[in-house]
Amino acid sequence: MTTEAFASFSDTAIMFAGIVYVLALAAHVAEWVVALTTPARSGGAEGAAAQPVVVGADGSRIDGPAAGAGSGSLPERPADAGDERRELRIDTASRIGVALTVVAAVLHTAGVVTRSFASDPWRVPWGNMYEFTLTGALGVTLIYLVLLRTLRLRWMGLFLTLFQVVVLMLANLTLEQQAGPLVPALHSYWLVIHVGAAILATGAFAVGALTSVMFLVKLRMGERRAALLDRFPDADTLDRISYRLHAVGFPLWTFAALIAGPIWAEYAWGSYWNWDPKEVWAFITWVVYAAYLHARATAGWKGKAAAIIALIGFATLLFNFVGINFFFGASSLHSYAGS
């Protein structure tokens, strides 16, 4: 295949990945609609449903204790039959959503990989902001799917697919670029090491941020016990999952931002540290996440305060990725990252 054919295939695969993500989102929306609009037949509702029903001679319905007597009693319906059908519908929609997410991830992967072959010579598929966005979004999906069973993340399906639909849409509307060779500054194996580690860290931080948001929502509305919240794990579990994800992402970010990045900078520009805006904000991101992990490990911080720090860290990460290119532009040594 020619480079043009690979470029066309990549664009098509990304387009279909976006379509399948939308279908997966629709399945997860159906899952939540069933969960929220069909209340479980438990507690008082179940007790009411379990009462025998008596039909009088005139066809009127007699409820309550009086229904226990009389030959007009109808057969009692199992109290949990409605619950079983409800859970089956929820589980079916959830499984369809996960299956479609897997299909979307395969298409997404194909689009990212073939992007590598769309230039001569072949190269890694994160040579500009558009490609980094596609690859970073793929990293988020892969981390979600890998940890789906281990950390029981199926509840995150709705938010993960919504995230992917929004990111891919914005990437194609505002960042899309034709595939082509790398700019000279990126001709280094450190591009694979430095940016690859940053992509993995970003994926872990993104899933951790989603978990932190859900934790805060659960904490905020926990008193009311809305049906929506029953779809989430308990607050302690969410807090623990968030911590584990950030604990995985932090060493990857440390390596990417404070080890591989400076080594590449010295190789490319003759100095390990240049006070470039992207370098400074990468360090700020590292400091915030270090504070988060340090506070949890030494001061025993958990809950709301820790979640807020984690989200501040993710905000600095997003600014480092998007804001630097838009606000500092050509003044940054990393200006080619937005090209």
C-alpha positions as CSV (number, residue, x, y, z in Angstrom):
1,M,0.0,0.0,0.0
2,T,1.1,3.6,-0.7
3,T,1.4,6.2,2.0
4,E,-1.7,7.9,0.6
5,A,-3.6,4.6,0.9
6,F,-2.5,4.2,4.5
7,A,-3.5,7.8,5.3
8,S,-6.9,7.2,3.8
9,F,-7.4,4.0,5.7
10,S,-6.3,5.7,8.9
11,D,-8.8,8.5,8.5
12,T,-11.6,6.0,7.6
13,A,-10.8,3.9,10.7
14,I,-10.9,6.9,13.0
15,M,-14.2,7.9,11.5
16,F,-15.8,4.5,12.0
17,A,-14.2,4.3,15.5
18,G,-16.1,7.5,16.3
19,I,-19.3,6.1,15.0
20,V,-19.0,2.9,17.0
21,Y,-18.1,5.0,20.1
22,V,-21.4,6.8,19.5
23,L,-23.3,3.5,19.4
24,A,-21.5,2.3,22.5
25,L,-22.6,5.6,24.2
26,A,-26.2,5.0,23.1
27,A,-26.1,1.5,24.6
28,H,-24.7,2.8,27.9
29,V,-27.4,5.6,27.9
30,A,-30.0,2.9,27.5
31,E,-28.5,1.0,30.4
32,W,-28.8,4.1,32.6
33,V,-32.2,4.9,31.4
34,V,-33.5,1.5,32.4
35,A,-31.7,1.8,35.7
36,L,-33.2,5.2,36.5
37,T,-36.7,4.8,35.1
38,T,-37.4,1.3,36.3
39,P,-37.0,1.3,40.1
40,A,-36.0,-1.9,41.8
41,R,-38.9,-3.8,43.4
42,S,-37.4,-3.8,46.8
43,G,-38.2,-2.5,50.3
44,G,-41.6,-0.9,50.5
45,A,-42.4,-1.3,46.8
46,E,-41.6,-5.0,46.9
47,G,-43.7,-5.4,50.0
48,A,-46.6,-3.7,48.3
49,A,-46.2,-5.8,45.2
50,A,-46.1,-9.0,47.2
51,Q,-49.6,-8.3,48.7
52,P,-52.3,-10.7,47.5
53,V,-55.0,-9.2,45.3
54,V,-58.7,-9.9,45.9
55,V,-61.3,-9.2,43.3
56,G,-64.8,-8.7,44.7
57,A,-68.0,-9.8,43.2
58,D,-68.5,-6.5,41.6
59,G,-65.0,-6.6,40.0
60,S,-63.5,-4.1,42.5
61,R,-60.0,-4.6,43.8
62,I,-59.4,-5.3,47.5
63,D,-55.8,-4.6,48.7
64,G,-54.1,-5.0,52.1
65,P,-54.7,-7.5,54.9
66,A,-58.3,-8.1,53.9
67,A,-57.0,-9.6,50.7
68,G,-55.6,-12.6,52.7
69,A,-59.0,-14.2,52.9
70,G,-61.6,-15.0,50.2
71,S,-61.7,-17.4,47.4
72,G,-61.3,-14.5,44.9
73,S,-57.5,-14.3,45.5
74,L,-55.4,-14.2,42.3
75,P,-52.1,-16.1,42.2
76,E,-49.4,-14.2,43.9
77,R,-46.7,-12.9,41.5
78,P,-43.1,-13.5,42.6
79,A,-41.8,-10.3,44.1
80,D,-38.4,-10.5,42.4
81,A,-39.6,-11.3,38.9
82,G,-39.6,-7.6,37.9
83,D,-36.2,-7.1,39.4
84,E,-34.7,-10.0,37.4
85,R,-36.0,-8.6,34.1
86,R,-34.8,-5.1,35.1
87,E,-31.3,-6.4,35.9
88,L,-31.2,-8.5,32.7
89,R,-32.1,-5.4,30.6
90,I,-29.4,-3.3,32.4
91,D,-26.8,-6.1,32.1
92,T,-27.6,-6.7,28.4
93,A,-27.3,-3.0,27.6
94,S,-24.0,-2.7,29.5
95,R,-22.5,-5.7,27.8
96,I,-23.5,-4.4,24.4
97,G,-21.8,-1.1,25.3
98,V,-18.6,-2.8,26.4
99,A,-18.6,-5.0,23.3
100,L,-19.0,-1.9,21.1
101,T,-16.3,-0.1,23.0
102,V,-14.0,-3.0,22.2
103,V,-14.9,-2.8,18.5
104,A,-14.3,1.0,18.6
105,A,-10.9,0.4,20.3
106,V,-9.9,-2.0,17.6
107,L,-10.8,0.5,14.9
108,H,-9.2,3.3,16.9
109,T,-6.0,1.3,17.2
110,A,-6.0,0.5,13.5
111,G,-6.4,4.2,12.7
112,V,-3.5,5.2,15.0
113,V,-1.2,2.4,13.8
114,T,-1.8,3.0,10.1
115,R,-1.1,6.7,10.7
116,S,2.5,5.6,11.2
117,F,2.6,4.1,7.7
118,A,1.1,7.2,6.1
119,S,4.5,8.9,5.8
120,D,7.8,8.0,4.3
121,P,9.8,6.8,6.3
122,W,7.5,5.2,8.8
123,R,7.3,6.9,12.1
124,V,5.4,6.9,15.5
125,P,1.8,8.2,15.3
126,W,2.2,11.1,17.6
127,G,4.1,13.7,15.7
128,N,1.7,16.6,16.2
129,M,-1.1,17.7,18.4
130,Y,-3.8,16.0,16.4
131,E,-2.0,12.6,16.5
132,F,-1.2,13.0,20.2
133,T,-4.9,13.5,20.8
134,L,-5.9,10.4,18.9
135,T,-3.2,8.3,20.6
136,G,-3.9,9.7,24.0
137,A,-7.6,9.1,23.7
138,L,-6.8,5.5,22.6
139,G,-4.7,5.1,25.7
140,V,-7.6,6.1,27.9
141,T,-9.8,3.5,26.3
142,L,-7.2,0.7,26.5
143,I,-6.6,1.4,30.2
144,Y,-10.3,1.3,30.9
145,L,-10.7,-2.0,29.1
146,V,-7.6,-3.6,30.7
147,L,-8.8,-2.6,34.2
148,L,-12.5,-3.2,33.5
149,R,-12.7,-6.5,35.3
150,T,-9.9,-6.0,37.9
151,L,-11.3,-2.7,39.2
152,R,-14.9,-3.4,38.2
153,L,-15.1,-0.3,36.0
154,R,-18.2,-1.2,34.0
155,W,-20.1,1.7,35.7
156,M,-17.6,4.1,33.9
157,G,-18.7,3.0,30.4
158,L,-21.2,5.9,29.9
159,F,-18.6,8.5,30.8
160,L,-15.7,6.8,29.0
161,T,-17.6,6.7,25.7
162,L,-18.9,10.2,26.1
163,F,-15.3,11.3,26.7
164,Q,-14.2,9.6,23.5
165,V,-17.0,11.0,21.4
166,V,-16.3,14.6,22.5
167,V,-12.5,14.2,22.2
168,L,-12.6,12.7,18.7
169,M,-15.1,15.2,17.5
170,L,-13.1,18.2,18.8
171,A,-9.9,16.7,17.4
172,N,-11.4,16.3,13.9
173,L,-13.0,19.7,14.0
174,T,-10.1,21.8,15.3
175,L,-6.9,19.8,15.1
176,E,-7.0,17.5,12.0
177,Q,-4.0,17.5,9.8
178,Q,-2.8,15.6,6.8
179,A,-0.4,12.8,7.5
180,G,3.2,13.6,6.6
181,P,6.8,13.3,7.6
182,L,8.0,14.6,11.0
183,V,9.5,18.0,11.4
184,P,13.3,17.8,11.8
185,A,13.2,18.5,15.6
186,L,11.3,15.3,16.1
187,H,13.7,12.9,14.4
188,S,14.9,11.1,17.5
189,Y,14.1,7.8,19.2
190,W,13.4,10.0,22.3
191,L,10.1,10.9,20.6
192,V,9.0,7.3,21.2
193,I,10.2,7.1,24.8
194,H,9.3,10.6,26.0
195,V,5.9,11.0,24.4
196,G,5.0,7.3,24.7
197,A,5.4,7.5,28.5
198,A,3.5,10.7,28.6
199,I,0.6,9.1,26.7
200,L,0.4,6.2,29.1
201,A,0.5,8.6,32.1
202,T,-2.2,10.8,30.6
203,G,-4.5,7.8,30.1
204,A,-4.1,6.7,33.7
205,F,-4.6,10.3,35.0
206,A,-7.7,10.7,32.8
207,V,-9.4,7.6,34.1
208,G,-8.4,8.6,37.6
209,A,-9.9,12.0,37.1
210,L,-13.2,10.5,35.9
211,T,-13.2,8.3,39.0
212,S,-12.5,11.4,41.2
213,V,-15.4,13.3,39.7
214,M,-17.8,10.3,40.3
215,F,-16.5,10.2,43.9
216,L,-17.3,13.8,44.5
217,V,-20.8,13.4,43.0
218,K,-21.4,10.4,45.2
219,L,-20.1,12.3,48.2
220,R,-22.3,15.3,47.4
221,M,-25.5,13.4,46.9
222,G,-24.9,10.4,49.2
223,E,-27.4,11.6,51.7
224,R,-30.3,11.5,49.2
225,R,-29.5,8.1,47.8
226,A,-30.7,8.9,44.3
227,A,-31.2,6.0,42.0
228,L,-28.4,7.4,39.8
229,L,-25.9,6.8,42.6
230,D,-26.8,3.2,43.0
231,R,-25.0,2.6,39.6
232,F,-21.7,3.7,41.2
233,P,-19.5,1.7,43.7
234,D,-19.5,3.0,47.2
235,A,-17.4,6.2,47.9
236,D,-14.5,4.3,49.6
237,T,-14.2,2.1,46.6
238,L,-14.1,5.0,44.2
239,D,-11.5,6.8,46.3
240,R,-9.3,3.7,46.3
241,I,-9.6,3.2,42.6
242,S,-8.7,6.8,42.0
243,Y,-5.6,6.5,44.2
244,R,-4.4,3.3,42.4
245,L,-4.8,4.9,39.0
246,H,-2.9,8.0,40.0
247,A,-0.2,5.8,41.7
248,V,0.3,4.1,38.3
249,G,0.3,7.3,36.3
250,F,2.7,9.3,38.5
251,P,5.9,7.3,37.9
252,L,5.2,7.3,34.2
253,W,4.8,11.0,34.2
254,T,7.9,11.4,36.3
255,F,9.9,9.4,33.8
256,A,8.3,11.3,30.8
257,A,8.6,14.8,32.2
258,L,11.6,14.8,34.5
259,I,13.9,12.1,33.0
260,A,13.2,11.4,29.3
261,G,12.2,15.0,28.5
262,P,15.3,16.7,29.9
263,I,17.6,14.1,28.3
264,W,16.0,14.8,24.9
265,A,16.2,18.5,25.5
266,E,19.9,18.3,26.2
267,Y,20.4,16.3,23.0
268,A,18.3,18.6,20.9
269,W,19.0,22.1,22.4
270,G,22.2,21.6,24.5
271,S,20.5,22.1,27.9
272,Y,18.6,19.9,30.2
273,W,16.3,22.7,31.3
274,N,15.3,25.7,29.2
275,W,12.4,27.3,31.2
276,D,10.2,26.6,28.3
277,P,6.4,27.0,29.1
278,K,5.7,23.3,28.4
279,E,8.6,22.2,30.6
280,V,7.4,24.5,33.4
281,W,3.8,23.3,33.3
282,A,4.9,19.7,33.0
283,F,6.8,20.3,36.3
284,I,3.8,22.0,37.8
285,T,1.7,19.0,36.9
286,W,4.3,16.7,38.5
287,V,4.3,18.8,41.7
288,V,0.5,18.7,42.1
289,Y,0.3,14.9,41.6
290,A,3.3,14.5,43.9
291,A,1.5,16.5,46.6
292,Y,-1.6,14.4,46.1
293,L,0.3,11.1,46.6
294,H,2.5,12.5,49.4
295,A,-0.6,13.8,51.3
296,R,-2.3,10.4,51.0
297,A,0.8,8.5,52.1
298,T,2.0,10.6,55.0
299,A,-1.0,12.7,56.2
300,G,-3.6,10.1,55.4
301,W,-5.6,12.4,53.2
302,K,-8.5,10.7,51.7
303,G,-11.9,11.7,50.3
304,K,-12.9,15.2,49.1
305,A,-9.6,17.1,49.6
306,A,-7.6,14.4,47.9
307,A,-10.1,14.2,45.0
308,I,-9.9,18.0,44.5
309,I,-6.1,17.9,44.4
310,A,-6.2,15.1,41.8
311,L,-8.6,17.2,39.6
312,I,-6.4,20.2,39.9
313,G,-3.5,18.0,38.7
314,F,-5.6,16.9,35.7
315,A,-6.5,20.6,34.9
316,T,-2.7,21.5,34.8
317,L,-2.2,18.5,32.6
318,L,-4.8,19.7,30.2
319,F,-3.4,23.2,30.2
320,N,0.0,21.8,29.5
321,F,-1.4,19.9,26.5
322,V,-3.8,22.5,25.1
323,G,-3.2,25.8,26.7
324,I,0.5,26.2,26.1
325,N,0.1,25.8,22.3
326,F,-2.8,28.3,22.2
327,F,-1.5,30.9,24.7
328,F,2.2,30.8,24.1
329,G,2.3,29.6,20.5
330,A,5.6,30.3,18.7
331,S,7.4,31.5,21.9
332,S,7.6,27.9,23.1
333,L,10.4,25.6,22.0
334,H,7.7,23.0,21.7
335,S,5.6,25.0,19.2
336,Y,6.0,22.2,16.6
337,A,3.8,20.0,18.9
338,G,0.8,22.1,17.8
339,S,1.7,21.9,14.2
